[in-house]
Amino acid sequence: MPKLAWVRAATSLSNHEICSISKRHQAAKGWCRHLKGVGILKVLAKAGCVADLISVAAISFYGSEPNRDAPVQIVGGANKKDAGSLTFAGKSALVTGAAGGIGTAIVRALREQGAKVAAADRELSGVAAEAHLEGDLLDCAYVEGLAAAANDALGGLDILVNNAGVITRGPVTETSDADWNLSLGVNVEAPFRLCRAAIPLMAGQGGGAIVNLASCWGGKAPGPNHALYCMTKAAIASLTQCMGMDHAHQGVRVNAVCPNEVNTPMLRSGFEKRGFDPDTAVATLGKSVPLGRIAEPDDIAEVVLFLASDAARYICGALLEVNGGKPVS
Ligand SMILES: NC(=O)c1ccc[n+]([C@@H]2O[C@H](COP(=O)([O-])OP(=O)(O)OC[C@H]3O[C@@H](n4cnc5c(N)ncnc54)[C@H](O)[C@@H]3O)[C@@H](O)[C@H]2O)c1
């Protein structure tokens, strides 16, 4: 994860402390003289990664007399060895929807940070992972056995990402029974069954983290003409909050990421079906986002990794909106 944090030069860490943390990095010393302490770096220092972070930030700012009250961008340096609670060395993860837009990014990011990954999807030929568990999430037997299969293949299960999803469009009056079964089956029932199987496994191994993919549309502000999709995403959000409370005592943290629009096949296929050119439509949609663009899969994957990581060790039952500043209206 090359970009770790924005921190504000603020409090608590003395120049002496920063310099001693980063003493093996000569370049950092000049920068440290100017910067009067950054509280969050203290936390990062405990995670064992601050020296490299400081050194990279120092190289960026060295010679430019950084303003101690200005925001400081940590521009890199979180290598696998030093990133402490944000690394996944020795961790095993199961990711559903692993061949999709966001799923591909999650699998790649987890593996880059040292995790072993069991990928699950209907077709996985192009997906690099330690285990490939192909199947249909509408098949109850497959879903019921998936957590155990990942556990067996990887020698443990620390992380489950319920990422697979389908979108059905239209109001209720244009929604078929097949739409209902598909939406509920993939977006709600499969994560329910997977969590039910994974939680005891994780608890028995000392704990774990589950991250569900909900949506900005699944909560207080559903989008128009996607009744079933919004309802299923509200359901998984609610389930996340309940499981987050109910299983924290077992050391299993359950949280959800709620993206707004993300540039993936799910979104692009919708434009195509409505006769729009996806690239043009994505660019136009980006203008409605305060950050100036819709999300890319990596923007979501990195938040998933944060919630799955030890850095989020005190977060349970949270629904984290990732929206570029664009609320659903
Ligand atoms: N793209 C967006 O704008 C957006 C916004 C908010 C939330 N989300 C959520 O993010 C998650 C990932 O979405 P994405 O945009 O990457 O979509 P995507 O269509 O690119 O990927 C979804 C993946 O789920 C898999 N899948 C679907 N049905 C399955 C089944 N029956 N069995 C096994 N696998 C199945 C698909 O094969 C696919 O690889 C979804 O839960 C989605 O609802 C996406």
The ligand as a Gaussian input file, in Angstrom:
#p B3LYP/6-31G(d) Opt

LIG

0 1
 N      -19.336000      -0.839000      -8.862000
 C      -20.006000      -0.038000      -8.065000
 O      -20.334000       1.101000      -8.447000
 C      -20.373000      -0.476000      -6.660000
 C      -20.889000       0.485000      -5.785000
 C      -21.229000       0.103000      -4.497000
 C      -21.060000      -1.206000      -4.099000
 N      -20.556000      -2.126000      -4.964000
 C      -20.435000      -3.507000      -4.503000
 O      -19.099000      -3.935000      -4.633000
 C      -19.072000      -5.352000      -4.832000
 C      -18.207000      -5.684000      -6.031000
 O      -18.803000      -5.089000      -7.171000
 P      -18.048000      -4.831000      -8.558000
 O      -18.413000      -3.460000      -8.947000
 O      -16.642000      -5.241000      -8.460000
 O      -18.890000      -5.811000      -9.489000
 P      -18.404000      -6.823000     -10.633000
 O      -19.656000      -7.132000     -11.388000
 O      -17.241000      -6.295000     -11.339000
 O      -17.947000      -8.089000      -9.787000
 C      -18.850000      -8.897000      -9.070000
 C      -18.289000     -10.294000      -9.015000
 O      -19.224000     -11.113000      -8.270000
 C      -19.286000     -12.348000      -8.934000
 N      -20.578000     -13.020000      -8.735000
 C      -21.789000     -12.520000      -9.029000
 N      -22.723000     -13.457000      -8.853000
 C      -22.082000     -14.567000      -8.431000
 C      -22.492000     -15.881000      -8.104000
 N      -23.768000     -16.268000      -8.187000
 N      -21.564000     -16.771000      -7.690000
 C      -20.258000     -16.421000      -7.628000
 N      -19.798000     -15.203000      -7.924000
 C      -20.703000     -14.285000      -8.340000
 C      -19.151000     -12.018000     -10.417000
 O      -18.767000     -13.150000     -11.188000
 C      -18.128000     -10.920000     -10.400000
 O      -16.815000     -11.404000     -10.595000
 C      -20.528000      -5.776000      -5.001000
 O      -21.017000      -6.316000      -3.802000
 C      -21.229000      -4.473000      -5.320000
 O      -22.591000      -4.491000      -4.972000
 C      -20.190000      -1.790000      -6.244000

